[in-house]
Amino acid sequence: MSAPAAPVRIVVADDHQIVRSGFAGLLDTQPDFTVVGTAEDGVEAVRVCKETSPDVVLMDVRMPHMDGIEAARQLTGSGSGNDRPRVLILTTFDLDEYVYEALRAGASGFLLKDVTAEQLFDAVRVIAAGEALLAPTVTRRLISEFARQQPRTDSSRAACLATLTPRETQVLRLVAEGLSNPEVAARFTVTEETVKTHVSRILAKLGLRDRTQAVITAYETGLVVPGSREPG
């Protein structure tokens, strides 16, 4: 028999003690999770993560001394590969510019603080498995809204788009519209594994960690215009 998988190591960072201890207590009820530390601001979050090497950081976006944006940037931008924790942002409302900036800084997704326990557990497992928590109806709306309000053109990333094949470019557009791998596969009449391969190559060519960063790149380079749709 194979050995059981190691528990997902989690750090919870929030400046409100009740919220921090509440989330930590909930997460510790799951046999596949272990909370290895907590923090009350971004500075402490970065320090605790360096000491404990968590897999996932549950991070409040608005904290004193250092907010979740800068903490996410420091945590996801240092180290290499799986050495970097994945950041799951906590927020009180979804259309939050701070959340958008945290996603741009390297966070893999976000949750509202009124999330149910099961939604919290599912989200942590998704992030720990290396996937982006990309809920099409919420995350794409957030990215689209702030990309529209504050258009940016990242010339280096825009140039990298030229390295994509025509099919990879089509796949990136559909991912940015919120389509799942099975939905993209159905659109092109290919297997889901083929789509996964396309997505992996897109991320590698553009130097991105996950689908959330791919969606942001598609909007900010102008590949996808807010409100637009790829023709069927």
N, C-alpha and C positions, 0 to 999 in steps of 0.2 A: 504494500500500500504506500502511496505517496504521502509525504508529511503534510499536515494541514498548513494552509497559507498563513503567513505571519499577519497579525492584526494590523489594520491601517493605523498608522501613527498620526495623531491630530494635535494641532495647537489651536486654541481659541483666543482671539484677540478682540476685546471690546472694552470701551472705557466705562461702561456701566456694569458694576459688580454683579447685579442680579441677572442681567442678560448673560454675562460671561459664565457665571456658575450654572445658570439654567441650561445653556447649550452644552456645557461640559458634562453636566450630570446626565442629560439625555443621551449624549453620544456614548457615555460610559456604560449605558445599559445594554449595548450591543456587543455580542461576543467577538465580533470581527473588528471592533474598534478599540483603541486605547488612547486616551487623552494624555499626552506626555508633557503638556505645559499650557499655561494661560498667560495672557499679557493684557495690560490696561492701556497701552498706547503703541504706536508704531515702532518707536525706538526699542521698547521692551520686546515686541513681537520679533523683530529682527534678531535681537540677542538670544531670545529663547529658542528660536529656530536654528540658530548656529550651534547651540548647545545640545539640542535634542534631535535634529535631523528628521523632522516630521515628513510624512507623505503629503498631507493636506493641511492648509491653514485656513481656518474660518475667520475672516477678517472684516471687522467693522470698517466702513469707508471713511467715517468722520471721527477722528480721534485727536486728542491734543498732542503736542510735541512733534509727532510725525503722523500724518494721516495714512489711510490705507492705500492711497495711490503710490506714495513714495515707498512705503513698506513693500508693496507688491513689486515695484520696479527693482528694489534692491534684492528681494528674495528670488525673483524669477530671472534676473539678469546676471546672477553670479553662479559659479559652478558650471556644470555641464550635464546635459542629458537628464537622467533620472535623479541626479544629485540635487536638483532644484525642486523644492516643494511646489505643489499646485495650489493656487490661491482661489478660494471661494469667497466672494464679497458678500457681506451682509448689509442690507439697506432698509430704510423704512418706506421708501416709495420708489417705483420702478423707473420713471423718467427723470433720472437724477444725473446731472452732468458729472458729478464726482464718480458715479459708477462707470459711466462711459470712459472717463479718463483712466480709471483703474483697469478696465478691460484693455485699453490701449497700452497700459503699462505692463501687461502680461498676465493679468488674472484670467482664469479659465471660465468664469461664469459668476452669476450672482443669485442670491436668494433674498426674498423679502423676510423681514424679521417675524412676521406673523405666520411663517411657514408651519405646516403640520410636522409632527415628529417623523412620520413615514416619508414625507417629502424631503426632510433634512437627511434622513438616513440614505435614501435613494441618491440624493445629490452627491453626498460624500463618496458613495461607492462609484458613481459615474466618474467623478473627478479622479479618484484614486486609480481607476482602471486606465487612465490616460486619455479619457474622452473630454470634450468640452461640454459644459452644461449650456447648451444652446437651445433654449425654448423658442421656437420660431415666432410665437405670438407676442413675446415680451422682449427677448434680447434683440431680435432683428428690428423691432419697433424703436427700441432705445437707440441702437446704432444708427438707424436711418434718420431719426429725428435730429441727433446731434451732428451727424455728418452733413445734413442739410443746413443746419444753422451755422456750422463752423467748418466750411469746406477747407480741406487741406490737400495739398498735393505733395506726396513724398516722392521726390524725383528718383531716388535710388530704387524704391519699390516699384514705381511705375516702369522704370527701365527693366526691372526683373520680369515684369509681365511678358516681355518679348521672348523670354526663354520658355514660356509655356507653349505646348502644342495647341492647335485649334480645339481639340477635344478637351484638353485640360482647362482651357479658357472657358469653354461652355460649362464644364462641371463647376468651376469656381463661381460662375454667375448663378447657377442653380443653388449651390450651397449658400451663397449670400442671400438668396431669396427665401432660405429656410427649409429647402427640401432635404429630406433624409437620404441616406444611401440607397435604401430600397426604392424610394420615389425617383431618384436620379437614374437608377438602373432601369426602372420601368420606362422612363422618358426615352432612353437610348436603346432599349431592348438589349441590355447586356446583363451580366451577372453582378450581384452585389460585390463580389470579390474584385471584379474589374474596377468598379467605382472606388472601392477602398484603395486600390493601387493608384488610381488617378489622384485621389485626395492626398495620399502619402507623398507622391511625387510633387504635387503642388506645394505642400508644406515645406518639403526639402528645398525646392528651387527658390522659394521666396524667403527661406530662413524663418519660418513661423512654427510655433509650438502646437497649435491646434486650430479647430474650426472657427473659434471665436475670433482669433487674430486674422484668419483668412477672410471672414466676413468684413471686418473693419478695413482690411487692405482693399477689398473689392470696392467698397464705398469711397474710401479716401483717395484712391488712384483714379476714380471716375469710371472704372470698369462697369459698375452698377450705379445708376442714378436713383436716388430715393423716389419710390413710387413706381419705378419701372418694373417690367417683367420680361424674362427671356421668352421669346416666341416658342410655342409648342412645336 
